[in-house]
Amino acid sequence: MRMDAAEQEWESPAAITLGKKVIEVDPARGYVRASYVAGENFINRGGRIYGGFLAAMLDGLCGHAVRSTHREADTPQVTLEMKTSFIGRADPGIFIGEGWVRHRGKSIAFAEAELRNEAGELVARASATFKVGR
């Protein structure tokens, strides 16, 4: 039994802080698409979005993609490791992200995510490993 729509739409306080809005979730593919709003309160000294906020967005996308594949809504998961590559310029604004589950085993899942700016330019990508279950 897959999670229902309300369970799929639940967001953490961190995701709310990042301005996350879910656009699409496809549990069969382990896929999520969402937008984020990064305002002036997210900038570093150089006037760009601080990389830690981008990493948090990517972690959230990977995690949401993995969460969408759970059979039970209360299945715990935790990020074991994540590699982030900052590729393009990240100015304040809206970012569109996609996350995919690349492999899901009984207790370990591998996911990837990408963030693009409003112009569709790749800003950052990540790959992550998750522990699933107790």
MDAnalysis code that builds the backbone (N, CA, C; Angstrom):
import MDAnalysis as mda
import numpy as np

u = mda.Universe.empty(402, n_residues=134, atom_resindex=np.repeat(np.arange(134), 3), trajectory=True)
u.add_TopologyAttr("name", ["N", "CA", "C"] * 134)
u.add_TopologyAttr("resid", np.arange(1, 135))
u.add_TopologyAttr("resname", ["MET", "ARG", "MET", "ASP", "ALA", "ALA", "GLU", "GLN", "GLU", "TRP", "GLU", "SER", "PRO", "ALA", "ALA", "ILE", "THR", "LEU", "GLY", "LYS", "LYS", "VAL", "ILE", "GLU", "VAL", "ASP", "PRO", "ALA", "ARG", "GLY", "TYR", "VAL", "ARG", "ALA", "SER", "TYR", "VAL", "ALA", "GLY", "GLU", "ASN", "PHE", "ILE", "ASN", "ARG", "GLY", "GLY", "ARG", "ILE", "TYR", "GLY", "GLY", "PHE", "LEU", "ALA", "ALA", "MET", "LEU", "ASP", "GLY", "LEU", "CYS", "GLY", "HIS", "ALA", "VAL", "ARG", "SER", "THR", "HIS", "ARG", "GLU", "ALA", "ASP", "THR", "PRO", "GLN", "VAL", "THR", "LEU", "GLU", "MET", "LYS", "THR", "SER", "PHE", "ILE", "GLY", "ARG", "ALA", "ASP", "PRO", "GLY", "ILE", "PHE", "ILE", "GLY", "GLU", "GLY", "TRP", "VAL", "ARG", "HIS", "ARG", "GLY", "LYS", "SER", "ILE", "ALA", "PHE", "ALA", "GLU", "ALA", "GLU", "LEU", "ARG", "ASN", "GLU", "ALA", "GLY", "GLU", "LEU", "VAL", "ALA", "ARG", "ALA", "SER", "ALA", "THR", "PHE", "LYS", "VAL", "GLY", "ARG"])
u.atoms.positions = np.array([
    [0.838, -1.185, 0.000],
    [0.000, 0.000, 0.000],
    [0.884, 1.250, 0.000],
    [0.713, 2.103, -0.963],
    [1.480, 3.347, -1.071],
    [0.839, 4.430, -0.209],
    [1.625, 5.461, 0.089],
    [1.117, 6.573, 0.887],
    [0.037, 7.324, 0.112],
    [-0.937, 7.870, 0.850],
    [-1.980, 8.648, 0.191],
    [-1.489, 10.069, -0.087],
    [-2.324, 10.859, -0.758],
    [-1.925, 12.206, -1.188],
    [-1.550, 13.102, -0.017],
    [-2.302, 13.041, 1.073],
    [-2.006, 13.889, 2.237],
    [-0.637, 13.552, 2.820],
    [-0.315, 12.268, 2.880],
    [0.988, 11.854, 3.401],
    [2.111, 12.281, 2.453],
    [1.846, 12.241, 1.147],
    [2.839, 12.663, 0.161],
    [3.109, 14.161, 0.257],
    [2.100, 14.939, 0.611],
    [2.216, 16.395, 0.617],
    [2.794, 16.957, 1.909],
    [2.930, 16.135, 2.965],
    [3.467, 16.633, 4.226],
    [4.865, 17.173, 3.999],
    [5.140, 18.323, 4.580],
    [6.470, 18.918, 4.467],
    [7.010, 19.258, 5.841],
    [8.305, 19.140, 5.994],
    [8.984, 19.480, 7.240],
    [9.044, 20.998, 7.402],
    [9.228, 21.460, 8.631],
    [9.426, 22.900, 8.834],
    [10.616, 23.433, 8.024],
    [11.652, 22.628, 7.849],
    [12.811, 23.057, 7.049],
    [12.399, 23.300, 5.596],
    [11.600, 22.399, 5.030],
    [11.146, 22.559, 3.645],
    [10.280, 23.808, 3.497],
    [9.477, 24.076, 4.501],
    [8.640, 25.281, 4.481],
    [9.525, 26.526, 4.518],
    [10.556, 26.514, 5.351],
    [11.500, 27.635, 5.416],
    [12.158, 27.875, 4.063],
    [12.439, 26.800, 3.330],
    [13.068, 26.899, 2.016],
    [12.073, 27.259, 0.915],
    [10.806, 27.431, 1.276],
    [9.787, 27.817, 0.304],
    [9.405, 26.716, -0.660],
    [9.511, 25.464, -0.231],
    [9.238, 24.325, -1.113],
    [7.760, 24.218, -1.452],
    [7.485, 24.046, -2.748],
    [6.142, 23.766, -3.254],
    [6.251, 22.566, -4.185],
    [5.550, 21.501, -3.856],
    [5.598, 20.288, -4.676],
    [4.812, 20.519, -5.964],
    [5.426, 20.177, -7.074],
    [4.793, 20.300, -8.387],
    [4.273, 18.946, -8.849],
    [5.078, 17.909, -8.640],
    [4.712, 16.564, -9.110],
    [5.401, 15.512, -8.255],
    [4.670, 14.441, -7.972],
    [5.243, 13.271, -7.306],
    [4.772, 12.044, -8.072],
    [5.691, 11.163, -8.406],
    [5.363, 9.910, -9.079],
    [6.001, 8.764, -8.299],
    [5.254, 8.179, -7.346],
    [5.805, 7.104, -6.520],
    [6.274, 5.890, -7.321],
    [5.625, 5.602, -8.436],
    [6.019, 4.443, -9.239],
    [7.440, 4.606, -9.782],
    [7.823, 5.833, -10.078],
    [9.170, 6.113, -10.586],
    [10.113, 6.600, -9.501],
    [9.592, 6.862, -8.290],
    [10.423, 7.444, -7.245],
    [10.906, 8.818, -7.664],
    [9.976, 9.655, -8.112],
    [10.309, 10.951, -8.702],
    [9.545, 12.066, -8.006],
    [10.212, 13.205, -7.835],
    [9.554, 14.399, -7.303],
    [10.078, 15.618, -8.050],
    [9.184, 16.571, -8.264],
    [9.544, 17.869, -8.851],
    [8.960, 18.928, -7.939],
    [9.772, 19.916, -7.583],
    [9.322, 20.951, -6.651],
    [10.025, 22.265, -6.953],
    [9.404, 23.350, -6.491],
    [10.040, 24.661, -6.601],
    [10.447, 25.132, -5.212],
    [11.433, 26.003, -5.180],
    [11.926, 26.605, -3.939],
    [12.076, 28.101, -4.167],
    [11.901, 28.869, -3.109],
    [12.096, 30.314, -3.176],
    [13.287, 30.668, -2.296],
    [14.314, 31.231, -2.914],
    [15.512, 31.644, -2.180],
    [15.598, 33.164, -2.236],
    [15.299, 33.785, -1.113],
    [15.284, 35.241, -1.052],
    [16.605, 35.835, -0.614],
    [16.581, 37.135, -0.401],
    [17.773, 37.870, 0.025],
    [18.311, 37.358, 1.363],
    [17.438, 36.768, 2.167],
    [17.867, 36.231, 3.466],
    [18.701, 34.957, 3.322],
    [18.881, 34.452, 2.110],
    [19.666, 33.246, 1.858],
    [21.022, 33.555, 1.223],
    [21.372, 34.832, 1.058],
    [22.589, 35.148, 0.307],
    [23.845, 35.150, 1.182],
    [24.973, 34.930, 0.496],
    [26.284, 34.999, 1.147],
    [26.897, 36.379, 0.878],
    [28.129, 36.565, 1.282],
    [28.803, 37.863, 1.083],
    [28.903, 38.270, -0.383],
    [28.937, 37.293, -1.258],
    [29.049, 37.571, -2.691],
    [27.728, 37.884, -3.359],
    [26.640, 37.868, -2.587],
    [25.326, 38.156, -3.152],
    [24.658, 36.970, -3.818],
    [25.256, 35.807, -3.696],
    [24.693, 34.570, -4.265],
    [24.049, 33.757, -3.141],
    [23.248, 32.787, -3.532],
    [22.619, 31.923, -2.531],
    [23.699, 31.057, -1.883],
    [23.708, 31.050, -0.566],
    [24.651, 30.256, 0.222],
    [24.491, 28.777, -0.135],
    [25.605, 28.108, -0.390],
    [25.582, 26.712, -0.821],
    [24.883, 25.765, 0.129],
    [24.905, 26.065, 1.417],
    [24.227, 25.209, 2.388],
    [22.725, 25.148, 2.162],
    [22.138, 26.259, 1.722],
    [20.704, 26.256, 1.422],
    [20.420, 25.420, 0.178],
    [21.280, 25.539, -0.833],
    [21.113, 24.718, -2.032],
    [21.247, 23.239, -1.687],
    [22.220, 22.902, -0.838],
    [22.405, 21.507, -0.417],
    [21.177, 21.002, 0.334],
    [20.591, 21.853, 1.166],
    [19.383, 21.449, 1.896],
    [18.231, 21.185, 0.931],
    [18.107, 22.009, -0.111],
    [17.066, 21.782, -1.120],
    [17.282, 20.443, -1.814],
    [18.523, 20.165, -2.200],
    [18.841, 18.908, -2.877],
    [18.597, 17.704, -1.971],
    [18.975, 17.816, -0.704],
    [18.728, 16.737, 0.260],
    [17.227, 16.497, 0.386],
    [16.458, 17.578, 0.423],
    [15.003, 17.450, 0.506],
    [14.398, 16.785, -0.715],
    [14.919, 17.103, -1.892],
    [14.428, 16.472, -3.117],
    [14.744, 14.979, -3.128],
    [15.987, 14.635, -2.796],
    [16.362, 13.215, -2.738],
    [15.508, 12.485, -1.708],
    [15.378, 13.083, -0.528],
    [14.600, 12.457, 0.535],
    [13.142, 12.285, 0.180],
    [12.559, 13.292, -0.465],
    [11.150, 13.204, -0.856],
    [10.960, 12.109, -1.907],
    [11.892, 12.017, -2.849],
    [11.807, 10.961, -3.858],
    [11.837, 9.583, -3.200],
    [12.750, 9.398, -2.246],
    [12.824, 8.118, -1.527],
    [11.546, 7.892, -0.730],
    [11.095, 8.921, -0.015],
    [9.885, 8.792, 0.806],
    [8.673, 8.388, -0.032],
    [8.626, 8.851, -1.280],
    [7.479, 8.528, -2.136],
    [7.380, 7.039, -2.446],
    [8.474, 6.297, -2.269],
    [8.472, 4.865, -2.581],
    [8.119, 3.984, -1.390],
    [7.974, 4.572, -0.205],
    [7.660, 3.774, 0.987],
    [6.259, 3.167, 0.890],
    [6.146, 1.935, 1.319],
    [4.833, 1.282, 1.364],
    [4.029, 1.747, 2.569],
    [4.709, 2.042, 3.654],
    [4.059, 2.504, 4.885],
    [4.475, 3.946, 5.158],
    [3.504, 4.779, 5.493],
    [3.763, 6.210, 5.688],
    [4.753, 6.499, 6.810],
    [4.775, 5.656, 7.825],
    [5.633, 5.930, 8.987],
    [7.026, 5.294, 8.878],
    [7.408, 4.844, 7.697],
    [8.735, 4.259, 7.511],
    [9.798, 5.338, 7.705],
    [10.697, 5.147, 8.670],
    [11.735, 6.164, 8.879],
    [12.823, 6.083, 7.809],
    [13.471, 7.203, 7.593],
    [14.628, 7.238, 6.700],
    [15.556, 8.342, 7.172],
    [16.825, 8.194, 6.844],
    [17.815, 9.206, 7.208],
    [18.888, 9.245, 6.121],
    [19.372, 10.438, 5.836],
    [20.457, 10.595, 4.871],
    [21.754, 10.106, 5.506],
    [22.399, 9.132, 4.867],
    [23.683, 8.629, 5.359],
    [24.839, 9.464, 4.824],
    [24.766, 9.830, 3.556],
    [25.804, 10.664, 2.961],
    [25.225, 11.347, 1.735],
    [25.831, 12.498, 1.391],
    [25.389, 13.226, 0.212],
    [26.578, 13.956, -0.404],
    [26.712, 13.837, -1.710],
    [27.737, 14.573, -2.457],
    [27.029, 15.662, -3.247],
    [27.490, 16.884, -3.098],
    [26.881, 18.020, -3.780],
    [27.900, 18.683, -4.696],
    [27.473, 18.987, -5.912],
    [28.302, 19.719, -6.869],
    [27.595, 21.025, -7.200],
    [28.275, 22.141, -6.952],
    [27.745, 23.461, -7.269],
    [28.267, 23.826, -8.653],
    [27.362, 23.943, -9.603],
    [27.746, 24.028, -11.007],
    [27.579, 25.428, -11.596],
    [26.466, 26.064, -11.288],
    [26.176, 27.367, -11.885],
    [25.921, 28.436, -10.844],
    [25.701, 29.613, -11.322],
    [25.452, 30.783, -10.488],
    [24.065, 30.689, -9.860],
    [23.991, 30.934, -8.564],
    [22.720, 30.836, -7.833],
    [22.352, 32.201, -7.264],
    [21.627, 32.975, -8.050],
    [21.134, 34.272, -7.602],
    [19.806, 34.080, -6.879],
    [19.412, 35.024, -6.027],
    [18.108, 34.916, -5.364],
    [16.990, 34.767, -6.399],
    [16.002, 33.975, -6.052],
    [14.868, 33.758, -6.951],
    [14.260, 32.391, -6.745],
    [13.594, 31.925, -7.772],
    [12.917, 30.625, -7.730],
    [13.815, 29.576, -8.382],
    [13.870, 28.423, -7.744],
    [14.610, 27.282, -8.271],
    [13.635, 26.130, -8.476],
    [13.822, 25.390, -9.550],
    [13.020, 24.196, -9.819],
    [13.940, 22.999, -9.643],
    [13.492, 22.047, -8.838],
    [14.302, 20.874, -8.566],
    [13.595, 19.593, -8.930],
    [14.386, 18.600, -9.277],
    [13.879, 17.259, -9.541],
    [14.712, 16.268, -8.752],
    [14.055, 15.258, -8.210],
    [14.731, 14.200, -7.487],
    [14.277, 12.845, -7.985],
    [15.220, 11.893, -8.057],
    [14.931, 10.552, -8.556],
    [15.548, 9.507, -7.653],
    [14.844, 8.427, -7.446],
    [15.433, 7.260, -6.789],
    [16.115, 6.458, -7.886],
    [17.402, 6.223, -7.718],
    [18.157, 5.457, -8.711],
    [18.163, 3.969, -8.389],
    [18.095, 3.644, -7.102],
    [18.009, 2.238, -6.676],
    [17.417, 2.219, -5.280],
    [16.523, 1.278, -5.051],
    [15.905, 1.138, -3.734],
    [15.984, -0.319, -3.326],
    [16.716, -0.587, -2.245],
    [16.763, -1.913, -1.668],
    [15.878, -1.958, -0.436],
    [15.987, -3.024, 0.326],
    [15.163, -3.167, 1.529],
    [15.522, -2.130, 2.589],
    [16.819, -1.848, 2.748],
    [17.224, -0.929, 3.813],
    [18.088, 0.247, 3.343],
    [18.462, 0.264, 2.076],
    [19.292, 1.344, 1.536],
    [18.665, 1.840, 0.233],
    [18.685, 3.161, 0.051],
    [18.202, 3.762, -1.198],
    [19.234, 4.763, -1.699],
    [19.346, 4.849, -3.013],
    [20.245, 5.799, -3.658],
    [19.402, 6.754, -4.492],
    [19.641, 8.050, -4.330],
    [18.857, 9.053, -5.045],
    [19.766, 10.143, -5.595],
    [19.248, 10.851, -6.592],
    [19.945, 11.990, -7.181],
    [18.959, 13.139, -7.327],
    [19.486, 14.358, -7.372],
    [18.634, 15.529, -7.559],
    [19.396, 16.611, -8.304],
    [18.637, 17.482, -8.961],
    [19.193, 18.637, -9.657],
    [18.353, 19.864, -9.343],
    [19.004, 21.011, -9.286],
    [18.334, 22.305, -9.112],
    [18.667, 23.192, -10.300],
    [17.639, 23.838, -10.839],
    [17.822, 24.768, -11.953],
    [17.223, 26.119, -11.591],
    [17.796, 27.176, -12.145],
    [17.236, 28.503, -11.912],
    [16.031, 28.712, -12.832],
    [15.430, 29.897, -12.750],
    [14.226, 30.164, -13.545],
    [14.484, 30.107, -15.044],
    [15.716, 30.327, -15.460],
    [16.077, 30.261, -16.878],
    [16.333, 28.824, -17.331],
    [16.247, 27.868, -16.401],
    [16.470, 26.466, -16.729],
    [17.923, 26.036, -16.681],
    [18.797, 26.918, -16.201],
    [20.223, 26.600, -16.123],
    [20.522, 25.781, -14.875],
    [21.330, 24.741, -15.047],
    [21.697, 23.878, -13.930],
    [22.556, 24.651, -12.937],
    [22.142, 24.635, -11.674],
    [22.840, 25.353, -10.610],
    [23.617, 24.385, -9.721],
    [22.990, 23.254, -9.383],
    [23.636, 22.285, -8.488],
    [23.003, 20.915, -8.678],
    [23.774, 19.905, -8.322],
    [23.244, 18.531, -8.342],
    [23.827, 17.777, -7.161],
    [23.147, 16.693, -6.795],
    [23.601, 15.892, -5.656],
    [23.248, 14.433, -5.870],
    [24.009, 13.584, -5.205],
    [23.661, 12.168, -5.094],
    [23.716, 11.842, -3.606],
    [22.789, 11.003, -3.166],
    [22.684, 10.719, -1.737],
    [22.347, 9.257, -1.493],
    [22.765, 8.787, -0.332],
    [22.460, 7.439, 0.133],
    [21.611, 7.565, 1.388],
    [20.539, 6.780, 1.452],
    [19.615, 6.819, 2.582],
    [19.507, 5.465, 3.259],
    [19.414, 5.481, 4.565],
    [19.060, 4.300, 5.357],
    [17.548, 4.333, 5.471],
    [16.900, 3.243, 5.104],
    [15.443, 3.153, 5.135],
    [15.036, 2.114, 6.167],
    [14.096, 2.476, 7.005],
    [13.609, 1.554, 8.034],
    [14.437, 1.654, 9.299],
    [14.103, 0.806, 10.236],
    [14.757, 0.851, 11.550],
    [16.091, 0.150, 11.560],
])
